[in-house]
Amino acid sequence: MSAGGKASQPQAAAAFSLSSSTLLQSSILTLATLTLLSFTYFSYNSNSLHSSPPPTTATTTTTSQLYLSKLEVVEVEKQKQREKDDDVVSGDVYHLPQIFELNYAEMERRFKVYIYPDGDANTFYQTPRKLTGKYASEGYFFQNIRDSIFRTHDPNQAHLFFIPISCHKMRGKGTSYENMTIIIQNYVESLISKYPYWNRTLGADHFFVTCHDVGVRATEGVPLLVKNSIRVVCSPSYDVGFIPHKDVALPQVLQPFALPAGGNDIENRTTLGFWAGHRNSKIRVVLARVWQNDTELDISNNRINRAIGPLIYQKRFYNTKFCICPGGSQVNSARIADSIHYGCVPGKISLFLIL
């Protein structure tokens, strides 16, 4: 085998590893989003879920335990308690871990989503535009929901109804903002007239997903979606009509990540905080003015020139303890997900943002 062939083997292995990691991350992202959606639904139907946990029964002493010494019995009981504790969600994270665990198990058993079959997949419906780039979150949701255990083909079993229209695909085909609004409105009205499910709740059990900021603007032209339906968006901000009690924040993730994950290299993180980007908002202008001369911080009030070297921006994440994530001209940003992936603590500075 040639030297070039030998060199290609680790590259292929690395590519396969990156692909597997990306697929796992996207599946987890979809599951997390569906979990939030299900809790939004079940919060309106909580009476059926708040049954008390079954009473704990006393442990019956078996014949074999009679022959164990007192010390051995204590060890057995300790082991049982450890196994029991492993099955319970940590109380440090949840207010009522046992209730959360019961609700989560109920969600996995009962929760179902129906996907409307209408719309040509070759235009703006059903399938994602692509699974790479800064809007990959939307693409992976469109793909993974179809293979999810929560999908049902029987609308009478569904708790929620997914409206599978992709503003990202419209953007890719050069559709204007005004035409997007018309297309979305016509599609939703066709579903309302064809099926009985919207009118049962006026769309409160319907949801759509859009990560592109233009998609958020386009749907604002359809008041029924904004007011009634659940919006799963990467722009969870009050100033773009986000309604916290019903809408869901979708994390924006830039896929694939350019470099491996970090986090176990604390000794190499000698910089307190890092940010580089355009000064395209008031927050960023103030940040650059106040902190750009701070010797403990790495602040670049413009994007890093790629001519300096490959992946300079991403490599700086490895050297810092905190990654500053200031709001820019748009609410949505993949900077938070980048920070977590590369192992620094994200520090979000923004107005009206919901995480």
C-alpha positions as CSV (number, residue, x, y, z in Angstrom):
1,M,0.0,0.0,0.0
2,S,1.2,3.5,-0.8
3,A,2.1,6.1,1.8
4,G,-0.9,8.1,0.7
5,G,-3.1,5.1,1.3
6,K,-1.7,4.5,4.8
7,A,-2.3,8.1,5.7
8,S,-5.9,8.0,4.6
9,Q,-6.8,5.3,7.1
10,P,-6.6,7.4,10.2
11,Q,-8.4,10.2,8.3
12,A,-11.2,7.9,7.5
13,A,-11.4,6.6,11.0
14,A,-11.5,10.2,12.3
15,A,-14.2,11.1,9.9
16,F,-16.3,8.1,10.9
17,S,-15.8,9.0,14.6
18,L,-16.9,12.6,13.9
19,S,-19.9,11.4,12.0
20,S,-21.0,9.0,14.8
21,S,-20.5,11.7,17.4
22,T,-22.5,14.2,15.4
23,L,-25.4,11.7,15.0
24,L,-25.4,11.0,18.7
25,Q,-25.5,14.7,19.6
26,S,-28.3,15.4,17.1
27,S,-30.4,12.5,18.5
28,I,-29.9,13.8,22.0
29,L,-30.9,17.3,20.9
30,T,-34.1,15.9,19.3
31,L,-35.0,13.9,22.4
32,A,-34.4,17.0,24.6
33,T,-36.6,19.1,22.4
34,L,-39.4,16.5,22.4
35,T,-39.1,16.2,26.2
36,L,-39.7,19.9,26.5
37,L,-42.6,19.7,24.1
38,S,-44.2,16.9,26.0
39,F,-43.8,18.7,29.3
40,T,-45.5,21.7,27.8
41,Y,-48.4,19.5,26.7
42,F,-48.6,17.5,30.0
43,S,-48.5,20.7,32.1
44,Y,-52.0,21.3,30.7
45,N,-53.1,17.8,31.6
46,S,-51.3,17.4,34.9
47,N,-54.2,15.9,36.9
48,S,-53.7,12.5,35.2
49,L,-50.0,12.5,36.0
50,H,-49.9,13.5,39.6
51,S,-50.8,10.2,41.1
52,S,-48.9,9.4,44.3
53,P,-46.0,6.9,44.0
54,P,-46.8,3.4,45.3
55,P,-46.3,3.0,49.0
56,T,-43.0,1.5,50.1
57,T,-43.4,-2.0,51.5
58,A,-41.3,-3.3,54.3
59,T,-38.5,-5.7,53.3
60,T,-39.4,-9.2,54.2
61,T,-36.6,-11.1,56.0
62,T,-35.8,-14.2,54.0
63,T,-34.6,-17.6,55.4
64,S,-31.1,-17.1,54.1
65,Q,-30.8,-13.7,55.9
66,L,-31.4,-15.5,59.2
67,Y,-28.0,-17.1,58.8
68,L,-26.1,-13.9,58.0
69,S,-24.2,-12.1,60.7
70,K,-25.5,-8.7,61.8
71,L,-22.7,-7.0,59.9
72,E,-23.5,-8.8,56.7
73,V,-27.2,-7.8,57.0
74,V,-26.2,-4.2,57.3
75,E,-24.0,-4.5,54.2
76,V,-26.8,-6.1,52.2
77,E,-29.2,-3.3,53.2
78,K,-26.6,-0.6,52.3
79,Q,-26.2,-2.2,48.9
80,K,-30.0,-2.2,48.3
81,Q,-30.1,1.4,49.3
82,R,-27.3,2.2,46.9
83,E,-29.1,0.4,44.0
84,K,-32.3,2.3,44.9
85,D,-30.5,5.6,44.9
86,D,-29.0,4.9,41.5
87,D,-32.5,4.6,40.1
88,V,-33.7,7.9,41.4
89,V,-33.0,11.2,39.6
90,S,-30.6,13.4,41.6
91,G,-32.4,15.8,44.0
92,D,-29.7,18.4,43.4
93,V,-31.0,19.1,39.9
94,Y,-34.8,18.8,40.3
95,H,-37.1,20.2,43.0
96,L,-39.1,16.9,43.2
97,P,-37.0,14.2,41.6
98,Q,-39.4,11.4,42.2
99,I,-42.3,13.3,40.6
100,F,-40.0,14.2,37.7
101,E,-39.0,10.6,37.2
102,L,-42.6,9.4,37.2
103,N,-43.6,12.1,34.7
104,Y,-40.6,11.3,32.4
105,A,-41.5,7.6,32.5
106,E,-45.1,8.5,31.7
107,M,-44.0,10.7,28.8
108,E,-41.9,7.9,27.3
109,R,-44.8,5.5,27.6
110,R,-47.7,7.7,26.3
111,F,-46.4,10.8,24.4
112,K,-47.1,10.7,20.7
113,V,-46.6,13.2,17.8
114,Y,-48.4,13.1,14.5
115,I,-46.6,14.6,11.4
116,Y,-48.9,16.0,8.8
117,P,-48.2,14.2,5.5
118,D,-49.1,17.2,3.3
119,G,-46.5,19.0,1.3
120,D,-44.0,18.1,-1.4
121,A,-40.6,17.0,0.2
122,N,-38.9,18.4,-2.9
123,T,-40.0,22.0,-2.1
124,F,-40.4,23.3,1.5
125,Y,-41.9,20.4,3.4
126,Q,-41.2,17.2,5.3
127,T,-37.4,16.9,4.9
128,P,-34.5,19.1,6.1
129,R,-32.5,21.4,3.8
130,K,-29.2,20.1,5.1
131,L,-27.6,18.7,8.3
132,T,-24.6,21.0,8.4
133,G,-24.0,24.6,9.1
134,K,-25.4,26.9,11.9
135,Y,-29.0,25.8,11.3
136,A,-28.3,22.1,11.6
137,S,-30.5,21.9,14.7
138,E,-33.6,22.4,12.5
139,G,-32.4,19.8,10.0
140,Y,-31.7,17.1,12.6
141,F,-35.1,17.6,14.2
142,F,-36.9,17.2,10.8
143,Q,-34.8,14.0,10.2
144,N,-34.9,12.4,13.7
145,I,-38.6,13.0,14.5
146,R,-39.5,10.5,11.8
147,D,-37.6,7.6,13.4
148,S,-38.5,8.6,16.9
149,I,-40.5,6.3,19.3
150,F,-42.8,9.2,19.8
151,R,-44.1,9.3,16.3
152,T,-47.5,7.9,15.5
153,H,-49.3,7.4,12.2
154,D,-52.7,7.6,13.9
155,P,-53.7,11.2,14.5
156,N,-56.3,10.1,17.0
157,Q,-53.4,8.9,19.3
158,A,-51.4,12.1,19.0
159,H,-50.9,14.6,21.8
160,L,-49.1,17.0,19.6
161,F,-49.2,17.7,15.8
162,F,-46.0,18.7,13.9
163,I,-46.4,21.2,11.1
164,P,-43.5,20.1,8.8
165,I,-42.7,23.3,6.9
166,S,-39.1,24.4,6.7
167,C,-38.3,28.1,6.4
168,H,-34.6,27.1,6.1
169,K,-35.5,25.3,2.8
170,M,-37.4,28.4,1.6
171,R,-34.3,30.5,2.4
172,G,-32.1,28.1,0.5
173,K,-34.3,28.5,-2.6
174,G,-34.2,32.3,-2.4
175,T,-37.7,32.8,-1.2
176,S,-38.3,36.4,0.0
177,Y,-39.6,37.1,3.5
178,E,-42.9,38.3,2.2
179,N,-43.5,35.1,0.1
180,M,-42.5,32.9,3.0
181,T,-45.3,34.4,5.1
182,I,-47.8,33.8,2.3
183,I,-46.6,30.2,1.8
184,I,-46.8,29.4,5.5
185,Q,-50.3,31.0,5.8
186,N,-51.6,29.0,2.9
187,Y,-50.2,25.8,4.2
188,V,-51.6,26.2,7.7
189,E,-55.0,27.2,6.3
190,S,-55.0,24.1,4.1
191,L,-54.4,21.9,7.2
192,I,-57.2,23.7,9.1
193,S,-59.7,23.1,6.3
194,K,-58.7,19.5,5.6
195,Y,-58.3,18.1,9.1
196,P,-60.4,18.5,12.3
197,Y,-57.4,18.6,14.7
198,W,-56.5,22.3,14.6
199,N,-60.1,23.4,15.4
200,R,-60.3,21.2,18.5
201,T,-57.8,23.5,20.4
202,L,-57.4,26.4,17.9
203,G,-53.8,25.1,17.3
204,A,-52.7,24.9,20.9
205,D,-51.5,21.3,20.4
206,H,-49.7,22.1,17.2
207,F,-46.0,23.1,16.8
208,F,-43.5,24.0,14.2
209,V,-39.7,24.2,14.2
210,T,-37.5,27.0,12.8
211,C,-33.9,27.8,13.6
212,H,-33.4,30.5,11.0
213,D,-34.1,34.0,12.3
214,V,-35.9,34.8,9.0
215,G,-38.2,31.9,9.7
216,V,-39.2,33.5,13.0
217,R,-40.0,36.8,11.1
218,A,-42.0,34.9,8.5
219,T,-44.2,33.1,10.9
220,E,-45.0,36.4,12.7
221,G,-47.2,37.1,9.7
222,V,-49.4,34.2,10.7
223,P,-51.0,35.4,14.0
224,L,-52.6,32.0,14.7
225,L,-49.2,30.4,14.9
226,V,-47.7,33.1,17.1
227,K,-50.6,33.3,19.5
228,N,-51.8,29.7,19.8
229,S,-49.2,27.2,18.5
230,I,-46.0,26.1,20.2
231,R,-43.0,27.6,18.4
232,V,-39.7,25.7,18.7
233,V,-37.1,28.3,17.8
234,C,-33.5,29.2,18.0
235,S,-34.5,32.9,18.7
236,P,-36.1,32.6,22.1
237,S,-36.4,36.3,22.9
238,Y,-39.3,38.5,24.0
239,D,-38.6,41.1,21.3
240,V,-39.4,38.5,18.6
241,G,-42.7,37.4,20.0
242,F,-41.4,34.4,22.1
243,I,-44.0,33.4,24.7
244,P,-42.3,31.5,27.5
245,H,-45.2,29.6,28.9
246,K,-45.8,27.8,25.6
247,D,-42.8,28.2,23.3
248,V,-39.6,26.1,23.4
249,A,-36.0,27.2,22.9
250,L,-34.1,25.1,20.5
251,P,-30.3,25.2,21.0
252,Q,-28.4,26.3,17.9
253,V,-25.5,24.0,17.1
254,L,-23.0,24.5,14.4
255,Q,-22.4,21.0,12.8
256,P,-19.9,19.5,12.5
257,F,-17.6,20.8,15.1
258,A,-14.3,21.8,13.7
259,L,-12.2,20.4,16.5
260,P,-12.6,17.7,19.2
261,A,-14.3,18.4,22.5
262,G,-12.4,19.9,25.3
263,G,-12.9,20.3,29.1
264,N,-10.2,18.1,30.7
265,D,-7.4,20.6,30.1
266,I,-7.9,23.1,33.0
267,E,-4.2,23.6,33.4
268,N,-4.0,25.0,29.9
269,R,-6.8,27.5,30.3
270,T,-4.7,30.6,31.2
271,T,-7.1,33.2,29.9
272,L,-10.0,34.3,32.1
273,G,-12.5,35.1,29.2
274,F,-12.6,35.2,25.4
275,W,-14.8,36.8,22.8
276,A,-14.3,37.7,19.1
277,G,-16.9,39.1,16.8
278,H,-18.4,42.1,15.0
279,R,-19.6,45.0,17.0
280,N,-23.1,44.8,15.6
281,S,-25.1,45.5,18.8
282,K,-25.0,48.0,21.6
283,I,-23.9,45.2,24.1
284,R,-20.9,44.3,21.9
285,V,-19.9,47.9,21.5
286,V,-19.8,48.4,25.2
287,L,-18.1,45.1,25.8
288,A,-15.3,45.9,23.4
289,R,-14.8,49.4,24.8
290,V,-14.7,48.3,28.4
291,W,-12.8,45.1,28.2
292,Q,-10.6,45.2,25.1
293,N,-7.6,46.4,27.1
294,D,-8.1,44.1,30.1
295,T,-5.0,41.9,30.3
296,E,-6.9,38.9,31.8
297,L,-9.2,38.8,28.9
298,D,-8.8,37.9,25.2
299,I,-11.2,40.4,23.4
300,S,-11.2,41.0,19.6
301,N,-13.7,43.6,18.5
302,N,-13.8,42.1,15.1
303,R,-13.7,38.6,13.6
304,I,-10.4,36.8,13.6
305,N,-8.7,37.0,10.2
306,R,-8.5,33.4,8.8
307,A,-5.3,34.4,7.0
308,I,-3.5,34.2,10.4
309,G,-4.0,30.4,10.4
310,P,-6.5,27.6,10.3
311,L,-9.2,27.4,13.0
312,I,-7.6,30.2,15.1
313,Y,-11.0,31.2,16.5
314,Q,-11.9,27.6,17.6
315,K,-8.5,27.0,19.1
316,R,-8.9,30.0,21.4
317,F,-11.8,28.3,23.1
318,Y,-9.3,25.7,24.5
319,N,-7.3,28.4,26.3
320,T,-10.0,30.2,28.2
321,K,-12.0,29.5,31.3
322,F,-15.1,31.6,30.3
323,C,-16.4,32.2,26.8
324,I,-18.4,35.4,26.5
325,C,-21.5,35.1,24.4
326,P,-22.9,38.7,23.9
327,G,-26.1,39.2,21.9
328,G,-25.5,40.4,18.4
329,S,-27.7,41.7,15.6
330,Q,-29.7,38.5,15.9
331,V,-30.7,36.5,19.0
332,N,-29.8,33.1,17.7
333,S,-26.1,32.1,18.0
334,A,-24.2,28.8,18.0
335,R,-21.6,30.4,20.4
336,I,-23.1,28.8,23.5
337,A,-23.0,25.3,22.1
338,D,-19.4,25.9,20.9
339,S,-18.4,27.0,24.4
340,I,-19.8,23.9,26.0
341,H,-18.3,21.6,23.3
342,Y,-14.8,23.1,23.7
343,G,-14.9,23.0,27.5
344,C,-15.2,26.6,28.6
345,V,-18.1,28.1,30.6
346,P,-20.5,30.2,28.4
347,G,-21.4,33.6,29.8
348,K,-24.4,35.0,28.0
349,I,-24.9,38.7,27.9
350,S,-28.2,39.6,26.2
351,L,-31.6,41.4,26.7
352,F,-34.8,39.4,26.9
353,L,-33.2,36.0,26.1
354,I,-34.7,32.8,27.3
355,L,-32.4,29.8,27.5
